[in-house]
C-alpha cells in the first residue's frame, strides 16, 4: 500500500462521471468473496441445492427491502436498475446453470455459482459492443450478492459514511450508488468498471464525480489519504502537493461555475443568433436517465434503445412488459416526443431466446432490422407495444440498419398488420405515428432520396455510418486514429442525407456520438440538421455554442470544409474558425 507521505501519485482510470472532487479517501470493502470449490457426495447434493435456493431467496429479499428503503428516502426515480438486478436473480438460466453444476459436477453451491459466473463472463467477453459488454458487471454483482449470502459475508452500507469522503472500493453496485448521501460522499473511485456500467450511468444521473477501472486503486490508496478525482479525464491524484492542489481547486471552481452558467440555458430555446431553431434531445437506455435529459434542457428523447429490455434473460419480454416500459417513458417525457428504436441486436449484440447462429462476420450479418423481419413473432409484439404507448403521448418509431426500400416497405407492411390487430381489439394508438429509419449504411446514403419518399424522418447513426464508410472497426485500438468523423467521405455522406431529406420535406436528425461533440456543432448546423440527440450532459454545452452561431455563417464554414481533401485539413480549418468566432463558447 502506498505511504501516506508519498506526494503527487497519479493514477489513470476511466472518467465515468464528470466533475472534480477533492477530499479524504474512505476505503470501503467491496472485494470479491474468496470462493473455495469443494466436492460433495451424492447424499449432500440436495442440501447444497437447498443452500443455493435459500441464498438466492435471501438476496432477493435484501434487494426488495433496499428498494423499499430507497423509495421511501429518495423516491422511485432511479429504481429501475434495482428491478434489473431482481430480474437477473429471477432468471431461470441462473438457477438452472448453478443447480446443474451442483448435481452434475458434484460441487458445493459456492463453487457452482463461481462456475456459472465464469460461463457468463466468457460469453460477455466475446461481445464487441462496449455498452452490452458492461452488462457482465451486473451479472457479476448479482451473483456476488448470492455468494455473500451463502458464506455469511455482510458489507458496510454506504449510507453510514460520515463527513465528506471519497469512496475507494474494488467495485460499487448500483444499489451502493443509490444509497449514497451526496452531502457525505462527494465522489468515488473503483478498481473495476467502465463508462457504460450501470454504476457509471447512475453516477452521471446523480452528478457524483467518479473515476473507474483503475485496477489498483484499493492497493495504492490508503484510508485517510488526500485524493483528487477528475471524473472527466479519469485522473486520480493521491496526496497532491500544494501546487497540484491549487491547480485542481481552480479547475473545480471553474468547472462548477461553467456548469451553473450552462444550466441557466436549460429553458432557453436552441436557436441561432439569426433565428434558426433546431431540437436538442437526449439518448436514453434506461428510465433512470430521463430526469437527466429533462434537467439538462432536452426537448424529448431522440433515441430510446430497446435492447436492454431483451438482454440478460432466457425468455423474451412479452408485449405487456414492453408496453409498460414504453408507456412509463412516454408519460415521463410528456409533452415532449419519445423516439423509440426497434430491437437492434444480432452480430455482437446477443439476446438469448432469438436463436442466433454464429457468424463469421457478425457486423455484416443477421442483425437489426434484418433479424426483426426474419422473426415477425418477436417483432410484431414490439410494434404493438410501441403503438399502444403512442396513445399516451408523442411517440415516433424508427428502424435500425435499413439498407434499401424493400426493407422499409416490408417493415411498413408488418406495422400495418400490428395496427390492424389493435384496431380489431379496440385498443387506441396514434393512427398517424411518424416512422423513420436510421441512416448508418452507405447504401442508405446513396439512395437517401428514394428512402425519403417512404418515411417521415431520417436519423443518422454516425457511429456505424463512419465505421462502415471507412471500413474501420471503431473498437480496434490499432485503428482508432483512422476513425475520422471529419473525413471528406463522411461529410459528403451527411450532406447527401440532409439534402435528400429536405427535398422530400422530412426532418434530418442525428443520434450518433458526433451529435454530442460541441466542436462538430458548426458543421452539423451548417449542413442543416433539424435535430441532434446526445448524452444528456452534452445538451447545455451544445446549446451554448448553437446560441452563439449564425446559421448563415456556419453554412459558409461547411461549404469551405467540403473542399478539403483530408480529415486533418478539415479539422485544422474548423479549429481556426472556432478560434476566430466561437472560442469563448469552448471555455
C-alpha positions in Angstrom: 0.0 0.0 0.0 1.2 3.5 -0.8 2.7 5.5 2.0 0.6 8.5 3.2 3.8 10.6 2.7 4.2 9.8 -1.0 3.2 13.0 -2.7 1.5 13.6 -6.1 0.9 10.0 -7.2 -1.1 10.0 -10.4 -3.4 7.1 -11.4 -5.2 6.8 -14.7 -8.6 5.3 -15.0 -11.8 5.9 -17.0 -13.7 9.1 -16.5 -17.2 7.8 -15.5 -19.0 10.9 -14.3 -17.7 14.5 -14.9 -16.7 16.9 -12.2 -13.8 17.3 -9.7 -13.9 16.0 -6.2 -11.2 16.8 -3.5 -11.3 15.1 -0.1 -10.3 12.3 2.2 -10.3 8.7 1.0 -12.6 6.2 2.7 -11.6 2.6 1.8 -14.8 0.5 1.6 -14.7 -3.2 1.5 -16.3 -4.3 -1.8 -13.7 -7.0 -2.6 -14.9 -10.3 -4.1 -15.6 -13.1 -1.6 -12.9 -15.8 -1.9 -14.7 -19.0 -3.0 -13.4 -22.4 -2.4 -14.8 -25.1 -4.6 -15.3 -28.4 -2.8 -16.6 -31.7 -3.9 -19.8 -33.0 -2.3 -21.1 -36.5 -2.1 -24.3 -37.6 -3.8 -26.1 -37.6 -0.5 -25.0 -34.0 0.2 -26.3 -32.7 -3.2 -29.9 -31.9 -2.0 -28.6 -29.9 0.9 -26.3 -27.9 -1.4 -29.2 -27.2 -3.8 -31.2 -26.1 -0.8 -28.4 -23.8 0.4 -28.3 -22.2 -3.0 -32.0 -21.7 -3.2 -32.1 -20.2 0.3 -29.2 -17.8 -0.5 -31.0 -16.8 -3.8 -34.2 -16.1 -1.9 -32.3 -14.1 0.8 -30.6 -12.0 -1.9 -34.0 -11.2 -3.5 -35.4 -10.2 -0.1 -32.4 -8.0 0.6 -32.8 -6.2 -2.8 -36.5 -5.8 -2.3 -36.0 -4.3 1.2 -33.3 -2.0 -0.2 -35.6 -0.9 -3.0 -38.3 -0.1 -0.5 -35.9 1.9 1.7 -34.6 3.9 -1.2 -38.1 4.6 -2.5 -39.1 6.0 0.9 -36.0 8.1 1.4 -35.2 9.3 -2.2 -38.3 8.4 -4.3 -38.6 6.0 -7.2 -36.7 7.9 -9.9 -33.7 5.6 -10.2 -35.1 2.2 -9.0 -35.3 0.6 -12.5 -31.7 -0.6 -12.0 -32.7 -2.5 -8.8 -35.5 -4.1 -10.8 -32.9 -5.2 -13.4 -30.9 -7.0 -10.8 -34.1 -8.6 -9.4 -34.8 -9.8 -12.9 -31.4 -11.4 -13.1 -32.0 -13.2 -9.8 -35.3 -14.4 -11.1 -33.9 -15.6 -14.4 -34.2 -19.4 -14.8 -30.8 -19.5 -16.5 -29.0 -18.5 -13.3 -30.8 -21.3 -11.3 -30.6 -24.0 -14.0 -26.9 -23.4 -14.6 -26.0 -23.4 -10.9 -28.1 -26.4 -9.9 -26.8 -28.2 -12.9 -23.2 -27.8 -11.7 -24.1 -28.9 -8.2 -26.0 -32.0 -9.4 -23.8 -33.0 -12.4 -20.4 -32.0 -11.3 -20.9 -32.7 -7.6 -19.6 -29.4 -6.3 -20.7 -27.2 -3.5 -23.1 -24.2 -4.0 -20.3 -21.6 -3.9 -18.2 -23.4 -6.4 -21.3 -24.0 -8.7 -22.1 -20.2 -8.6 -18.5 -19.4 -9.4 -18.7 -21.7 -12.4 -21.9 -20.1 -13.5 -20.3 -16.6 -13.3 -17.3 -17.8 -15.3 -19.6 -19.1 -18.0 -21.4 -15.8 -18.2 -18.2 -13.8 -18.3 -16.8 -15.9 -21.1 -19.8 -15.2 -23.1 -19.8 -11.4 -22.4 -16.1 -11.2 -23.3 -17.0 -12.1 -26.9 -19.2 -9.1 -27.3 -17.6 -6.2 -29.1 -20.2 -3.5 -28.1 -18.8 -1.8 -25.0 -22.2 -0.9 -23.6 -23.5 -4.5 -23.8 -20.2 -5.9 -22.6 -20.5 -3.9 -19.5 -23.7 -5.8 -18.6 -21.3 -8.6 -17.4 -20.8 -6.4 -14.4 -24.5 -6.5 -13.5 -24.5 -10.3 -13.6 -21.3 -10.4 -11.5 -22.7 -8.0 -8.9 -25.9 -10.1 -8.6 -24.0 -13.4 -8.3 -21.6 -11.9 -5.8 -24.6 -10.9 -3.6 -25.9 -14.5 -3.6 -22.4 -15.8 -2.7 -22.2 -13.4 0.2 -25.5 -14.8 1.5 -24.0 -18.3 1.2 -20.9 -17.6 3.2 -22.5 -15.1 5.6 -20.3 -12.1 4.5 -22.1 -8.8 5.0 -21.0 -5.4 3.8 -20.9 -2.0 5.3 -23.7 0.2 3.8 -22.5 3.5 2.2 -25.3 5.4 4.0 -23.3 5.2 7.2 -20.3 7.2 5.9 -19.5 10.3 8.0 -18.1 13.6 6.8 -17.2 14.5 3.2 -15.5 11.4 1.9 -14.3 10.0 -1.4 -15.2 6.3 -1.5 -12.5 3.9 -2.8 -13.7 0.4 -3.5 -12.9 -2.6 -5.6 -16.3 -2.1 -7.2 -19.6 -0.5 -6.4 -23.0 -1.9 -7.3 -25.9 0.3 -8.5 -27.5 -0.3 -5.1 -24.4 1.1 -3.4 -24.7 4.3 -5.6 -28.4 4.7 -4.8 -27.6 4.6 -1.1 -25.0 7.5 -1.3 -25.8 10.6 0.6 -24.3 13.4 -1.6 -23.7 15.5 1.5 -21.3 12.9 2.8 -19.9 11.1 -0.3 -18.6 13.6 -2.8 -17.1 11.2 -5.3 -15.8 7.6 -5.8 -13.0 5.6 -7.3 -13.1 1.9 -8.2 -10.7 -0.8 -9.4 -13.3 -2.2 -11.8 -15.9 -0.7 -14.1 -16.4 1.1 -17.4 -18.1 4.3 -18.7 -21.2 2.4 -19.7 -21.7 0.3 -16.5 -24.9 0.8 -14.5 -23.0 2.4 -11.7 -21.4 4.9 -14.0 -24.7 5.7 -15.6 -26.2 6.3 -12.1 -23.2 8.4 -11.0 -23.8 10.7 -14.0 -27.5 10.9 -13.4 -26.9 11.8 -9.7 -23.9 14.1 -10.7 -21.4 12.4 -8.5 -17.8 12.7 -9.8 -16.3 9.3 -10.4 -13.3 7.5 -12.0 -13.5 3.7 -12.5 -11.3 0.9 -13.9 -8.2 2.0 -12.1 -7.3 -1.7 -11.3 -5.1 -0.9 -8.3 -6.9 2.0 -6.6 -7.6 0.0 -3.4 -4.0 -1.1 -3.3 -2.5 2.3 -3.9 -4.8 4.5 -1.9 -4.7 4.3 1.9 -7.6 5.2 4.2 -7.4 8.9 5.0 -5.2 9.8 2.0 -6.0 13.2 0.5 -7.3 12.4 -3.0 -8.4 14.4 -6.1 -10.8 12.8 -8.6 -11.1 14.2 -12.1 -14.3 12.4 -13.3 -13.9 13.9 -16.8 -10.4 12.6 -17.6 -10.3 9.6 -15.2 -7.2 11.0 -13.4 -6.9 10.3 -9.7 -4.2 12.1 -7.6 -3.1 10.7 -4.3 -1.8 13.2 -1.6 -1.4 16.1 -4.0 1.3 18.7 -3.3 0.3 22.4 -2.8 0.8 23.3 -6.4 -1.3 20.4 -7.7 -4.0 21.0 -5.1 -4.3 24.7 -6.1 -4.4 23.8 -9.8 -7.3 21.3 -9.3 -9.1 23.5 -6.9 -9.1 26.2 -9.6 -10.3 23.6 -12.1 -13.0 22.5 -9.8 -14.3 26.1 -9.2 -14.1 26.8 -12.9 -16.0 23.6 -13.8 -18.7 24.2 -11.2 -19.1 27.8 -12.4 -19.4 26.7 -16.0 -22.0 24.1 -15.0 -24.1 26.7 -13.2 -23.8 29.0 -16.2 -24.7 26.2 -18.7 -27.8 25.2 -16.7 -29.1 28.7 -17.0 -29.6 27.9 -20.6 -31.8 24.9 -19.8 -35.1 26.6 -20.5 -33.8 28.8 -23.4 -34.5 27.8 -27.0 -31.9 26.1 -29.0 -31.8 28.9 -31.5 -29.1 30.7 -33.5 -28.4 34.4 -33.5 -30.3 34.7 -36.8 -33.4 32.9 -35.5 -32.8 29.3 -36.8 -34.3 26.7 -34.4 -33.3 23.1 -34.0 -34.2 20.5 -31.4 -31.7 19.1 -28.9 -32.7 15.8 -27.4 -31.3 13.0 -25.3 -30.2 9.4 -26.0 -31.6 7.0 -23.4 -31.1 3.4 -22.5 -32.7 3.3 -19.1 -35.7 5.1 -17.5 -33.4 6.5 -14.8 -31.7 8.7 -17.4 -34.9 10.6 -18.1 -34.5 13.1 -15.3 -31.1 14.0 -16.5 -32.4 14.7 -20.0 -35.1 16.9 -18.6 -32.7 18.5 -16.1 -30.3 19.5 -18.9 -32.9 21.0 -21.1 -33.6 18.1 -23.5 -36.7 18.6 -25.7 -37.5 15.0 -25.8 -35.8 11.7 -26.4 -34.2 11.3 -29.9 -33.1 7.7 -29.3 -34.5 5.2 -26.9 -32.6 1.9 -27.3 -34.9 -1.0 -26.5 -32.2 -3.7 -26.4 -31.9 -3.8 -22.6 -35.5 -5.0 -22.3 -34.4 -8.1 -24.1 -30.9 -8.6 -22.7 -29.7 -10.8 -19.8 -32.7 -13.1 -19.9 -33.8 -16.6 -21.1 -37.3 -15.5 -22.1 -38.1 -12.6 -24.3 -40.2 -9.8 -22.9 -43.9 -10.1 -23.9 -46.0 -7.3 -25.3 -47.3 -6.3 -21.9 -43.9 -5.9 -20.3 -42.7 -3.8 -23.3 -45.8 -1.7 -23.2 -45.3 -1.0 -19.5 -41.7 0.2 -20.2 -42.6 2.3 -23.2 -45.6 3.9 -21.6 -43.6 4.9 -18.4 -41.1 6.5 -20.6 -43.6 8.4 -22.7 -45.6 9.7 -19.7 -42.4 10.9 -18.0 -41.3 12.9 -21.1 -44.6 14.5 -21.8 -45.3 16.8 -23.6 -42.1 16.1 -25.5 -41.8 13.3 -28.1 -40.1 10.0 -27.5 -38.4 8.3 -30.5 -38.2 4.6 -30.0 -35.8 2.4 -32.0 -36.9 -1.2 -32.6 -34.6 -4.0 -31.5 -31.1 -3.6 -32.7 -29.4 -7.0 -31.9 -27.5 -9.7 -33.7 -23.9 -9.6 -34.7 -22.1 -8.7 -31.4 -25.4 -7.8 -29.6 -26.7 -11.2 -28.4 -30.1 -11.9 -26.9 -30.9 -15.3 -25.5 -34.1 -16.6 -27.0 -33.6 -15.4 -30.5 -31.6 -18.4 -31.5 -28.9 -16.6 -33.4 -26.3 -18.7 -35.2 -22.6 -18.0 -35.0 -21.5 -15.8 -37.9 -18.0 -15.4 -39.5 -18.7 -11.6 -39.9 -21.4 -10.6 -37.4 -21.2 -6.9 -38.1 -22.4 -7.6 -41.7 -24.7 -10.4 -40.7 -28.2 -11.1 -39.5 -28.8 -8.2 -37.2 -31.1 -5.2 -36.5 -34.0 -4.9 -39.0 -32.8 -7.9 -40.9 -33.3 -10.1 -37.8 -36.6 -8.4 -37.0 -38.0 -9.2 -40.4 -36.9 -12.8 -40.1 -38.7 -13.2 -36.8 -42.1 -11.4 -37.0 -43.3 -13.3 -33.9 -40.8 -11.3 -31.9 -41.1 -8.1 -34.0 -44.9 -7.6 -34.1 -45.4 -7.6 -30.3 -42.8 -4.9 -30.1 -44.5 -2.9 -32.8 -47.9 -3.3 -31.0 -46.4 -2.3 -27.7 -44.9 0.9 -29.2 -48.2 1.7 -31.0 -50.1 1.3 -27.7 -47.7 3.7 -26.0 -48.4 6.2 -28.7 -51.9 6.7 -27.3 -50.3 8.1 -24.1 -48.1 10.8 -25.6 -46.0 11.8 -28.6 -44.2 8.8 -30.0 -42.1 8.3 -33.1 -40.8 4.9 -34.2 -37.7 4.1 -36.2 -35.8 1.1 -37.6 -32.1 0.3 -37.5 -29.7 -0.7 -40.3 -32.1 -0.2 -43.2 -30.3 -0.8 -46.4 -33.0 -0.3 -49.1 -36.5 0.5 -50.0 -37.6 -3.2 -50.0 -36.8 -3.5 -46.3 -38.7 -0.4 -45.3 -41.7 -1.5 -47.3 -41.6 -4.9 -45.6 -41.4 -3.1 -42.2 -44.4 -0.9 -43.1 -46.4 -3.9 -44.0 -45.8 -5.6 -40.6 -46.5 -2.3 -38.9 -49.9 -2.1 -40.7 -50.6 -5.7 -39.5 -49.9 -4.6 -36.0 -52.2 -1.6 -36.4 -55.0 -3.9 -37.7 -54.5 -6.2 -34.6 -55.0 -3.2 -32.3 -58.0 -1.9 -34.3 -59.7 -5.3 -34.2 -59.1 -5.4 -30.4 -60.4 -1.8 -29.9 -57.1 -0.7 -28.5 -56.2 3.0 -29.1 -53.0 4.2 -30.8 -51.8 7.1 -32.8 -53.0 6.4 -36.3 -50.6 9.0 -37.7 -47.5 7.9 -35.8 -44.3 9.1 -37.5 -41.9 6.4 -38.7 -38.2 6.8 -39.6 -35.1 4.9 -40.3 -31.5 5.0 -39.1 -29.1 6.0 -41.8 -26.0 4.0 -40.9 -25.1 2.0 -44.0 -23.5 3.5 -47.2 -26.3 2.1 -49.4 -28.8 4.1 -47.4 -26.8 7.2 -48.1 -26.6 6.6 -51.8 -30.4 6.0 -52.2 -31.4 8.5 -49.5 -33.7 10.3 -52.0 -35.6 7.0 -52.6 -35.8 6.2 -48.9 -37.0 9.7 -48.0 -40.2 9.1 -50.0 -41.1 6.2 -47.7 -40.6 7.7 -44.2 -41.3 10.7 -42.1 -37.7 11.4 -40.8 -34.1 10.2 -41.0 -31.9 9.7 -38.0 -28.2 9.3 -38.8 -26.3 6.9 -36.6 -22.8 8.2 -37.1 -21.1 5.5 -35.0 -21.9 2.8 -37.6 -22.0 5.0 -40.6 -18.4 6.1 -40.1 -17.3 2.6 -39.3 -19.0 1.1 -42.4 -18.0 4.0 -44.7 -14.3 3.9 -43.8 -14.1 0.1 -43.1 -12.8 0.9 -39.6 -13.6 -1.2 -36.5 -14.1 1.6 -34.0 -13.3 -0.8 -31.1 -9.9 -1.7 -32.5 -7.3 0.3 -30.6 -4.8 -0.1 -33.6 -7.3 1.7 -35.9 -8.7 4.4 -33.7 -6.6 7.1 -35.4 -8.4 6.2 -38.7 -11.9 6.7 -37.2 -12.4 10.2 -38.5 -15.8 11.9 -38.2 -14.5 14.8 -40.4 -13.3 12.5 -43.2 -14.5 14.1 -46.5 -16.4 10.9 -47.3 -18.3 11.2 -44.1 -19.1 14.9 -44.5 -20.3 14.4 -48.1 -22.5 11.5 -46.9 -24.1 13.6 -44.3 -24.7 16.4 -46.8 -26.4 13.9 -49.2 -28.7 12.6 -46.4 -29.7 16.1 -45.2 -30.3 17.4 -48.8 -32.4 14.3 -49.7 -34.5 14.7 -46.5 -35.2 18.3 -47.1 -36.1 17.9 -50.8 -38.6 15.3 -49.6 -39.9 17.6 -46.9 -38.9 15.4 -44.0 -36.6 16.1 -41.0 -32.9 15.1 -40.9 -31.9 14.1 -37.4 -28.7 12.7 -35.8 -28.4 10.4 -32.8 -24.8 9.2 -33.1 -21.9 10.3 -30.8 -20.9 13.0 -33.3 -24.1 14.9 -32.3 -22.9 15.5 -28.8 -19.4 16.7 -29.6 -19.5 20.5 -29.3 -16.7 21.1 -31.8 -18.8 19.5 -34.5 -21.8 21.7 -33.9 -20.9 24.3 -36.6 -20.5 21.6 -39.2 -23.8 19.8 -38.3 -25.7 23.1 -38.0 -24.3 24.3 -41.3 -25.2 21.0 -43.0 -28.8 21.7 -42.0 -29.7 19.0 -39.4 -33.1 19.7 -37.8 -32.5 17.7 -34.6 -29.5 16.4 -32.7 -29.8 13.8 -30.0 -27.0 13.1 -27.5 -25.9 12.2 -24.0 -27.9 14.4 -21.6 -24.9 16.2 -20.1 -23.8 17.4 -23.6 -27.0 19.2 -24.3 -26.2 22.5 -22.5 -22.7 22.7 -24.0 -24.0 22.2 -27.5 -26.8 24.7 -26.9 -24.4 27.3 -25.7 -22.4 27.1 -28.9 -25.6 27.0 -31.0 -26.9 30.2 -29.5 -23.6 32.0 -30.4 -23.8 30.8 -34.1 -25.4 32.4 -37.1 -26.9 29.8 -39.5 -25.7 31.9 -42.5 -22.1 31.9 -41.2 -21.8 28.2 -40.4 -23.2 27.4 -43.9 -20.2 29.2 -45.3 -17.9 27.2 -43.0 -19.4 23.9 -44.3 -19.1 25.0 -47.9 -15.4 25.6 -47.4 -14.9 22.5 -45.3 -16.3 20.3 -48.1 -13.5 21.5 -50.4 -10.7 20.0 -48.3 -9.3 16.5 -49.3 -8.3 15.1 -45.9 -9.8 14.9 -42.4 -6.8 16.6 -41.0 -7.2 19.7 -43.2 -10.9 19.9 -42.4 -10.1 19.7 -38.7 -7.4 22.3 -38.9 -9.8 24.7 -40.8 -12.6 24.0 -38.3 -10.3 24.8 -35.3 -9.2 28.0 -36.9 -12.9 29.1 -37.4 -13.8 28.2 -33.9 -10.8 30.1 -32.5 -11.8 33.1 -34.6 -15.5 33.2 -34.0 -16.6 30.9 -31.1 -13.6 30.4 -28.8 -15.5 31.9 -25.8 -18.1 29.1 -26.0 -15.5 26.4 -25.7 -14.1 27.7 -22.4 
